């Protein structure tokens, strides 16, 4: 770390680094990411019947304009009853792919690689939108027009007191969901997405099969670690089979449950090795979520608090990893890449706060000159703005939110 920090010497507002890894391309199968900055999937709870709205178009488009290399569309239900809320995106019918296509094309046209996260919420489905409580639906939610449905899960274990009791999935249910993931992957390709991520984290269906906290099955899909991994493996095999050989496949996992007797980091290393053998290219390393509480139970929150998960999985499973979790500064992002903790850096709320974080980071590292990497509609203005500021003895270094870019606390 010390050596990396010495490389990141600050001089006149710019952190001098000859070749920051953050802005080096990365080849994954047949796709070249222009840089290592990833927009983590963040649910917007603003879809209508699983279809995107104008909000999604503007929301995702801003990240391409801001310079992110990879933009992952939020958790997208492979079935209607696999959505987290009534406001979640879906990809269970062709019309939804048609509606998502302009978003994917806009991302591509503006220099980002479009990706999508395919998901099934399992026992955490049919819940409230977060601004209405982020818990089980109430009469007020249904009065607002939201539907409620029976969740499904590996076992008939409710998430917590007061939550809907899920249906334990039958063999036919498992086949239907597996086929739905594969069909959604085909639709994702048809919509123009160039990377697919399968969601196996945060207590949703596939994570709930992995964890002994939520999987009490006595058939071949439960019991010991090998049994609990079988259904997630079958989903990955089905998705990989429909994707071309040059098409990248990511998996997001909760590296730990953060609960006694739950899923562990040792389990994640073994799981990642097996996923690599099945054709997975990147493990996206998050944590927690297999309770009624929010994600990231376990390690104390702090800058890069989940990066050690990515580092260990990368080292011991010999697979590319994506680090996520309070990585707020370009300097920390670069440190994690330089020290080999991860291959990709995913940002979430930091990009909501500042969608142009990647472009600002490139300016701080001196990796962009004359605003060449900005959209030409912006760069044309900003280059002249910068010259005017220099003539006044000022700088075009970003001023709004500097304390978020330059502080690691």
C-alpha positions as CSV (number, residue, x, y, z in Angstrom):
1,X,0.0,0.0,0.0
2,X,2.8,2.4,0.9
3,X,4.4,2.0,-2.5
4,X,1.0,2.7,-4.2
5,X,0.5,5.8,-2.1
6,X,3.9,7.1,-3.1
7,X,3.0,6.6,-6.7
8,X,-0.1,8.7,-6.1
9,X,1.7,11.9,-5.2
10,X,-0.5,14.9,-5.3
11,X,0.8,17.9,-7.3
12,X,-1.3,21.0,-7.9
13,X,-4.5,19.1,-7.4
14,X,-3.5,16.2,-9.7
15,X,-2.5,12.8,-8.4
16,X,0.5,12.0,-10.7
17,X,0.4,8.4,-12.0
18,X,1.9,7.6,-15.3
19,X,-0.5,4.7,-16.1
20,X,-3.4,4.4,-13.7
21,X,-4.9,0.9,-13.9
22,X,-8.3,2.5,-13.3
23,X,-8.2,3.8,-16.8
24,X,-6.6,0.9,-18.5
25,X,-8.8,-1.3,-20.8
26,X,-9.6,-4.8,-19.7
27,X,-10.4,-7.7,-22.1
28,X,-13.0,-10.2,-20.9
29,X,-13.7,-12.8,-23.6
30,X,-14.8,-10.9,-26.7
31,X,-15.5,-7.6,-24.9
32,X,-13.0,-4.8,-24.1
33,X,-14.0,-2.6,-21.2
34,X,-12.6,0.9,-21.8
35,X,-11.7,1.3,-18.1
36,X,-12.2,-0.5,-14.8
37,X,-15.0,1.7,-13.4
38,X,-18.2,-0.2,-13.0
39,X,-21.7,1.1,-12.2
40,X,-23.0,-1.4,-9.6
41,X,-26.6,-2.5,-10.2
42,X,-28.8,-0.3,-8.0
43,X,-32.6,-0.9,-8.0
44,X,-34.7,2.1,-8.9
45,X,-38.1,0.6,-8.1
46,X,-39.6,2.8,-10.8
47,X,-40.5,0.3,-13.5
48,X,-44.1,-0.1,-14.7
49,X,-45.2,-3.8,-15.1
50,X,-41.5,-4.7,-15.4
51,X,-41.0,-2.1,-18.2
52,X,-38.4,0.8,-18.0
53,X,-39.7,4.3,-17.8
54,X,-38.1,7.7,-18.8
55,X,-36.4,7.7,-15.4
56,X,-34.3,4.6,-16.4
57,X,-33.3,6.2,-19.7
58,X,-31.9,9.3,-18.0
59,X,-30.6,7.5,-14.9
60,X,-28.4,5.0,-16.8
61,X,-27.5,7.4,-19.6
62,X,-25.9,9.8,-17.2
63,X,-23.3,7.2,-16.2
64,X,-22.2,6.7,-19.8
65,X,-21.8,10.5,-20.2
66,X,-19.8,10.5,-16.9
67,X,-17.3,8.0,-18.3
68,X,-18.0,4.6,-16.6
69,X,-16.5,1.7,-18.4
70,X,-19.3,-0.8,-17.6
71,X,-22.9,0.1,-16.6
72,X,-24.8,-2.8,-15.0
73,X,-28.6,-2.4,-15.2
74,X,-30.3,-3.1,-11.9
75,X,-31.7,-6.5,-10.7
76,X,-34.1,-7.5,-13.4
77,X,-36.6,-10.2,-12.7
78,X,-36.6,-13.3,-14.9
79,X,-40.2,-13.9,-13.9
80,X,-43.0,-11.6,-12.8
81,X,-43.0,-13.1,-9.3
82,X,-39.3,-13.0,-9.1
83,X,-39.2,-9.2,-8.7
84,X,-38.3,-7.7,-5.4
85,X,-41.1,-5.1,-5.7
86,X,-43.8,-4.0,-8.1
87,X,-41.4,-1.3,-9.3
88,X,-38.6,-3.7,-10.4
89,X,-37.5,-4.2,-14.0
90,X,-38.3,-7.5,-15.7
91,X,-37.1,-9.5,-18.7
92,X,-39.7,-12.3,-18.8
93,X,-41.2,-11.2,-22.1
94,X,-39.9,-10.0,-25.4
95,X,-41.5,-6.5,-25.1
96,X,-39.3,-5.8,-22.1
97,X,-36.2,-6.5,-24.2
98,X,-37.5,-4.1,-26.9
99,X,-38.0,-1.4,-24.2
100,X,-34.5,-1.9,-22.8
101,X,-32.8,-1.8,-26.2
102,X,-32.6,2.0,-26.5
103,X,-30.9,2.2,-23.1
104,X,-28.3,-0.4,-24.1
105,X,-27.7,1.4,-27.4
106,X,-27.3,4.8,-25.7
107,X,-24.7,3.3,-23.3
108,X,-22.9,1.8,-26.2
109,X,-23.0,4.9,-28.3
110,X,-21.5,6.9,-25.5
111,X,-18.6,4.7,-24.7
112,X,-19.8,2.4,-22.0
113,X,-20.3,-1.4,-22.2
114,X,-24.0,-2.2,-21.4
115,X,-24.6,-5.0,-18.9
116,X,-27.6,-6.3,-17.0
117,X,-28.1,-8.2,-13.8
118,X,-30.6,-11.1,-14.0
119,X,-32.3,-11.9,-10.7
120,X,-35.0,-13.8,-8.9
121,X,-35.9,-12.3,-5.5
122,X,-37.0,-15.6,-3.9
123,X,-38.4,-15.1,-0.4
124,X,-37.6,-11.4,-0.6
125,X,-40.1,-10.8,-3.4
126,X,-43.4,-8.9,-3.2
127,X,-42.0,-6.5,-0.7
128,X,-42.5,-2.7,-0.3
129,X,-40.6,-0.2,-2.3
130,X,-37.9,1.2,0.1
131,X,-39.4,4.7,0.4
132,X,-42.6,3.1,1.6
133,X,-40.8,1.1,4.4
134,X,-38.6,-1.5,2.7
135,X,-40.4,-4.3,4.5
136,X,-43.5,-6.6,4.0
137,X,-46.3,-5.0,2.0
138,X,-49.1,-3.4,3.9
139,X,-52.7,-2.4,3.0
140,X,-51.4,1.0,2.2
141,X,-49.1,-0.4,-0.5
142,X,-51.9,-2.4,-2.0
143,X,-54.1,0.7,-1.9
144,X,-51.4,2.5,-4.0
145,X,-51.9,-0.2,-6.6
146,X,-49.2,-2.7,-5.8
147,X,-49.9,-6.4,-6.3
148,X,-48.9,-9.1,-3.8
149,X,-47.9,-12.6,-4.7
150,X,-46.6,-15.8,-3.0
151,X,-42.8,-15.8,-2.8
152,X,-40.9,-19.0,-3.6
153,X,-37.7,-20.2,-1.9
154,X,-35.7,-23.4,-1.3
155,X,-37.6,-23.9,2.0
156,X,-40.8,-22.6,3.5
157,X,-38.9,-20.3,5.8
158,X,-40.1,-16.6,6.1
159,X,-37.4,-14.0,6.0
160,X,-38.5,-12.8,9.5
161,X,-41.6,-12.3,11.7
162,X,-44.3,-10.6,9.7
163,X,-42.9,-11.5,6.3
164,X,-44.7,-13.6,3.8
165,X,-44.1,-17.3,4.2
166,X,-42.6,-18.6,0.9
167,X,-43.5,-21.7,-1.0
168,X,-40.9,-24.4,-0.9
169,X,-40.0,-24.9,-4.6
170,X,-40.8,-28.2,-6.3
171,X,-38.7,-29.9,-9.0
172,X,-41.0,-28.3,-11.6
173,X,-40.5,-24.9,-10.0
174,X,-36.8,-25.3,-10.2
175,X,-36.9,-26.2,-13.8
176,X,-39.1,-23.2,-14.6
177,X,-36.9,-20.7,-12.9
178,X,-33.7,-22.2,-14.5
179,X,-35.3,-22.0,-17.9
180,X,-36.5,-18.4,-17.1
181,X,-32.9,-17.3,-16.4
182,X,-31.7,-18.8,-19.7
183,X,-34.6,-17.2,-21.6
184,X,-33.9,-13.8,-20.0
185,X,-30.2,-14.1,-21.0
186,X,-31.2,-14.6,-24.6
187,X,-33.5,-11.5,-24.4
188,X,-30.6,-9.5,-22.8
189,X,-28.4,-10.3,-25.8
190,X,-31.3,-9.4,-28.2
191,X,-31.7,-6.1,-26.4
192,X,-28.0,-5.3,-27.0
193,X,-26.4,-6.0,-23.6
194,X,-22.8,-7.2,-23.9
195,X,-22.4,-8.6,-20.4
196,X,-24.8,-10.6,-18.2
197,X,-24.5,-10.8,-14.4
198,X,-26.4,-13.5,-12.5
199,X,-27.5,-12.3,-9.0
200,X,-26.5,-14.8,-6.3
201,X,-26.3,-12.3,-3.4
202,X,-28.2,-10.4,-0.8
203,X,-30.6,-13.1,0.3
204,X,-32.4,-13.5,-3.1
205,X,-33.3,-16.8,-4.5
206,X,-29.9,-18.2,-5.6
207,X,-28.1,-17.0,-2.5
208,X,-30.9,-18.5,-0.3
209,X,-30.1,-21.9,-1.9
210,X,-26.4,-21.5,-1.0
211,X,-26.8,-20.5,2.6
212,X,-27.6,-23.1,5.3
213,X,-29.6,-20.3,7.0
214,X,-32.3,-20.4,4.4
215,X,-31.9,-23.8,2.7
216,X,-33.2,-26.7,4.8
217,X,-34.0,-29.0,1.9
218,X,-33.4,-32.8,2.2
219,X,-33.2,-33.5,-1.5
220,X,-30.2,-33.2,-3.9
221,X,-30.5,-29.3,-3.7
222,X,-29.9,-29.1,0.1
223,X,-27.9,-30.6,2.9
224,X,-24.2,-30.2,2.6
225,X,-22.3,-27.5,0.7
226,X,-22.2,-29.5,-2.5
227,X,-25.9,-30.1,-2.4
228,X,-26.7,-26.4,-1.7
229,X,-24.6,-25.3,-4.7
230,X,-26.4,-27.6,-7.2
231,X,-29.4,-25.4,-8.1
232,X,-27.2,-22.2,-8.6
233,X,-24.8,-24.4,-10.7
234,X,-27.8,-25.5,-12.9
235,X,-28.8,-21.9,-13.5
236,X,-25.2,-20.9,-14.5
237,X,-25.0,-23.9,-16.8
238,X,-28.3,-23.0,-18.4
239,X,-27.2,-19.4,-18.9
240,X,-23.7,-20.2,-20.1
241,X,-25.2,-22.6,-22.6
242,X,-27.3,-19.9,-24.4
243,X,-24.5,-17.3,-24.4
244,X,-21.9,-17.3,-27.2
245,X,-18.4,-18.3,-26.3
246,X,-17.1,-14.7,-26.5
247,X,-19.9,-13.3,-24.2
248,X,-18.8,-12.4,-20.6
249,X,-20.7,-13.8,-17.6
250,X,-20.4,-12.3,-14.2
251,X,-21.9,-13.6,-10.9
252,X,-22.6,-11.4,-7.9
253,X,-22.2,-13.2,-4.5
254,X,-22.5,-12.4,-0.9
255,X,-19.1,-13.6,0.1
256,X,-20.3,-14.0,3.7
257,X,-23.7,-14.1,5.3
258,X,-22.2,-12.4,8.4
259,X,-24.4,-14.6,10.5
260,X,-23.2,-17.5,12.8
261,X,-23.4,-20.8,11.0
262,X,-24.1,-19.1,7.7
263,X,-22.3,-18.9,4.4
264,X,-18.6,-18.2,4.8
265,X,-15.7,-16.9,2.8
266,X,-14.2,-20.4,2.6
267,X,-17.4,-21.5,1.0
268,X,-17.2,-18.5,-1.5
269,X,-13.7,-19.5,-2.5
270,X,-14.8,-23.1,-3.3
271,X,-17.9,-21.8,-5.1
272,X,-15.9,-19.3,-7.2
273,X,-13.5,-22.1,-8.3
274,X,-16.4,-24.2,-9.5
275,X,-18.1,-21.2,-11.2
276,X,-14.9,-20.5,-13.1
277,X,-14.9,-24.1,-14.3
278,X,-18.4,-23.5,-15.5
279,X,-17.5,-20.5,-17.6
280,X,-18.0,-17.6,-15.2
281,X,-15.5,-14.8,-15.9
282,X,-15.9,-12.4,-12.9
283,X,-17.0,-12.7,-9.3
284,X,-18.7,-9.5,-8.1
285,X,-18.0,-9.6,-4.3
286,X,-20.6,-8.2,-2.0
287,X,-21.9,-9.5,1.4
288,X,-24.9,-10.1,3.7
289,X,-28.5,-9.7,3.0
290,X,-29.9,-13.1,4.0
291,X,-32.0,-11.5,6.7
292,X,-34.7,-8.8,6.9
293,X,-31.9,-6.3,7.5
294,X,-30.1,-4.6,4.6
295,X,-27.0,-6.0,2.8
296,X,-23.5,-6.1,4.2
297,X,-23.8,-7.8,7.5
298,X,-20.5,-8.9,9.0
299,X,-17.5,-6.7,8.5
300,X,-17.5,-3.2,10.0
301,X,-18.3,-0.6,7.3
302,X,-15.4,1.6,6.2
303,X,-13.6,2.5,3.0
304,X,-13.3,-0.6,0.8
305,X,-14.6,-2.8,3.6
306,X,-15.6,-5.6,1.2
307,X,-12.4,-5.5,-0.9
308,X,-10.7,-8.2,1.2
309,X,-13.4,-10.6,-0.1
310,X,-12.5,-9.8,-3.7
311,X,-8.8,-10.1,-2.9
312,X,-9.0,-13.6,-1.4
313,X,-11.3,-15.0,-4.0
314,X,-9.1,-13.5,-6.8
315,X,-6.0,-15.1,-5.2
316,X,-7.3,-18.5,-4.2
317,X,-9.9,-19.1,-7.0
318,X,-7.7,-17.6,-9.8
319,X,-10.6,-15.7,-11.2
320,X,-11.2,-12.0,-11.9
321,X,-13.1,-10.1,-9.2
322,X,-15.0,-6.9,-8.8
323,X,-14.7,-5.0,-5.5
324,X,-17.5,-2.9,-4.2
325,X,-18.4,-1.2,-1.0
326,X,-17.6,2.4,0.1
327,X,-14.9,2.9,-2.5
328,X,-15.4,6.6,-2.8
329,X,-12.1,8.0,-3.9
330,X,-10.0,7.5,-7.1
331,X,-7.0,6.9,-4.9
332,X,-8.5,4.0,-3.0
333,X,-9.9,2.5,-6.2
334,X,-6.4,2.7,-7.8
335,X,-4.8,1.2,-4.7
336,X,-7.1,-1.8,-4.8
337,X,-6.2,-2.4,-8.5
338,X,-2.5,-1.8,-8.0
339,X,-2.2,-4.2,-5.0
340,X,-4.1,-7.0,-6.9
341,X,-7.2,-7.0,-4.7
342,X,-9.5,-6.8,-7.7
343,X,-9.7,-6.3,-11.5
344,X,-12.8,-4.1,-11.5
345,X,-14.0,-1.4,-9.2
346,X,-17.8,-1.0,-8.7
347,X,-19.3,2.1,-7.3
348,X,-22.9,2.6,-6.3
349,X,-24.1,5.5,-4.2
350,X,-20.9,7.5,-5.0
351,X,-22.0,7.6,-8.6
352,X,-25.5,8.7,-7.6
353,X,-23.8,11.6,-5.8
354,X,-21.5,12.3,-8.7
355,X,-22.3,10.6,-12.0
356,X,-19.2,12.2,-13.5
357,X,-16.9,10.5,-10.9
358,X,-15.0,8.6,-13.6
359,X,-14.3,11.7,-15.7
360,X,-13.3,13.7,-12.6
361,X,-11.0,10.8,-11.5
362,X,-9.3,10.7,-14.8
363,X,-8.7,14.5,-14.6
364,X,-7.2,14.1,-11.1
365,X,-4.8,11.3,-12.3
366,X,-3.8,13.4,-15.3
367,X,-5.2,10.5,-17.5
368,X,-7.3,12.8,-19.6
369,X,-6.3,16.0,-21.4
370,X,-8.4,18.8,-22.8
371,X,-11.6,16.9,-21.9
372,X,-11.1,14.5,-24.8
373,X,-12.7,11.7,-22.9
374,X,-15.9,13.6,-22.1
375,X,-18.9,13.5,-24.5
376,X,-18.1,15.8,-27.4
377,X,-21.2,17.8,-26.6
378,X,-19.7,18.5,-23.1
379,X,-16.0,18.5,-24.0
380,X,-16.3,21.3,-26.5
381,X,-17.6,23.6,-23.8
382,X,-15.4,22.4,-21.0
383,X,-12.2,22.8,-23.0
384,X,-12.9,26.5,-23.5
385,X,-14.1,26.9,-19.9
386,X,-10.8,25.4,-18.8
387,X,-8.8,27.8,-20.9
388,X,-10.8,30.7,-19.5
389,X,-10.2,29.6,-16.0
390,X,-6.4,29.1,-16.6
391,X,-6.3,32.6,-18.0
392,X,-7.7,33.8,-14.7
393,X,-5.2,31.7,-12.7
394,X,-7.9,29.2,-11.6
395,X,-8.4,25.5,-12.4
396,X,-11.1,23.3,-13.9
397,X,-10.5,20.6,-11.3
398,X,-14.0,19.6,-9.9
399,X,-15.0,21.7,-7.0
400,X,-18.5,20.3,-6.1
401,X,-18.1,17.3,-3.9
402,X,-14.3,17.5,-3.6
403,X,-14.5,16.4,0.0
404,X,-16.0,13.1,-1.3
405,X,-13.3,12.7,-3.9
406,X,-10.4,13.5,-1.7
407,X,-11.4,12.3,1.7
408,X,-11.2,8.6,2.7
409,X,-13.3,9.0,5.9
